[in-house]
């Protein structure tokens, strides 16, 4: 019984941690679930300007910039409604955001640099409460009880990758960050084992001592895949690109 209670408490804490990570910026949290047209009107009235958009499978991702708040948000639209709204680095809106404690070189000065913004979806571990009936030997009858079950849930998110020659870093959307993590550097994690080839980019990054996801980017199709405790797949872009064989 004690082990069951400890497991239940651990799972409940895990659920609470995931909820905290996935919080929407307070000034727009009431717009989650709003219809797209009405949501756009509300965002504009609150000082946001639309900057860029992309479509991945059945979801549309749109970046909005609020100059007064110096805040960039990513809005995911599915079936005509805002499915999620997340704060993302200001660079996604073409603005200068909060500086890292260890700044990377400017892409304008480094000819070997490459900045990718990726949109997609994935699955992550989570927990849920379930109600069922259990038999009570002492009372000799069935009674209702609740249990916490480990499961997985889907999410949408964005990922930003910056490459500078033989080193780089990755910025993760909140759903891709587990409750136990090294906190990175203002949301950025350095890339390890980075290999930048003509057709494929591979690397890994360490979220904690036991969680070291690996990413692969196909430079022809623009597809990105991340495998670890959480899985993610999506589409990467650098904005306008030429009509050659390679996407970037």
C-alpha positions, 0 to 999 in steps of 0.5 A, spaced: 500 500 500 505 504 501 509 503 495 502 504 491 501 511 495 508 513 493 507 511 486 501 515 486 504 521 489 510 521 484 505 521 478 501 526 481 507 531 481 509 529 474 502 531 472 503 538 475 510 539 473 508 538 465 502 542 467 506 548 469 511 547 463 505 548 458 502 554 461 500 559 456 502 567 456 497 570 461 495 575 456 492 570 451 491 564 455 483 566 454 484 565 447 486 558 447 480 554 444 477 561 440 475 560 433 481 563 428 478 569 425 475 571 432 482 570 435 486 574 430 481 580 432 483 579 439 490 578 438 490 585 434 486 589 439 492 586 444 497 589 441 500 583 437 502 583 429 502 577 425 509 575 422 509 569 419 506 562 418 507 555 416 502 549 415 504 542 418 500 536 416 493 539 419 495 544 423 497 551 422 502 555 426 503 562 426 507 567 429 505 574 433 509 579 435 507 584 441 512 590 441 510 593 447 511 586 451 517 584 447 513 578 446 513 573 441 508 567 441 506 561 436 499 560 435 497 553 433 490 552 429 487 546 428 479 545 425 479 552 425 480 553 432 486 555 436 489 549 439 495 552 443 498 558 444 506 558 447 511 563 448 517 562 443 524 566 442 523 573 440 527 571 434 522 567 431 518 574 430 524 577 427 526 581 433 531 581 438 529 577 444 532 576 451 540 575 450 543 568 452 548 568 458 553 565 453 551 569 446 552 565 440 555 569 434 550 573 429 548 569 423 549 575 419 557 575 420 558 567 420 557 565 413 557 558 415 551 559 420 544 556 419 538 558 423 532 553 422 525 554 425 521 547 425 513 546 427 510 539 428 507 535 433 509 529 438 507 525 444 510 525 451 509 521 457 503 524 462 498 521 467 491 521 468 486 520 473 481 514 472 475 512 476 473 505 477 470 500 482 474 495 487 472 490 492 472 491 499 473 485 503 472 488 510 465 491 508 464 486 503 462 490 497 464 494 491 466 501 492 468 507 487 476 509 487 480 513 483 487 511 481 493 515 477 495 511 470 501 513 466 500 514 459 502 518 453 499 525 450 499 528 444 502 536 443 504 541 438 510 545 439 516 549 435 523 547 435 529 552 433 536 550 431 542 555 430 548 552 427 555 555 427 560 551 423 562 545 428 557 547 434 550 549 435 544 549 440 537 548 440 531 551 443 525 547 445 518 548 446 515 547 453 512 540 451 519 538 449 522 539 456 521 534 461 520 536 469 527 534 471 532 537 466 538 541 467 534 548 465 539 549 459 541 556 458 535 561 457 531 555 454 537 553 449 541 546 450 548 545 446 548 540 441 553 534 442 555 530 436 553 535 431 554 532 424 552 537 418 552 533 412 550 535 405 543 532 406 542 530 413 544 534 420 544 529 426 546 531 433 544 530 440 543 534 447 542 532 454 536 534 458 538 531 464 543 525 466 539 520 463 535 523 458 539 525 451 535 525 445 537 525 438 535 529 432 535 528 425 534 533 420 533 531 412 535 537 408 532 535 402 525 534 405 526 539 411 523 534 416 525 533 423 525 527 428 527 527 435 527 521 439 528 520 446 523 520 452 519 525 448 518 524 440 517 529 435 516 530 428 515 536 424 517 541 418 523 545 418 524 552 414 529 558 414 523 562 410 524 563 403 529 558 399 530 557 392 528 552 388 534 547 388 534 540 390 536 541 397 531 545 402 536 549 406 
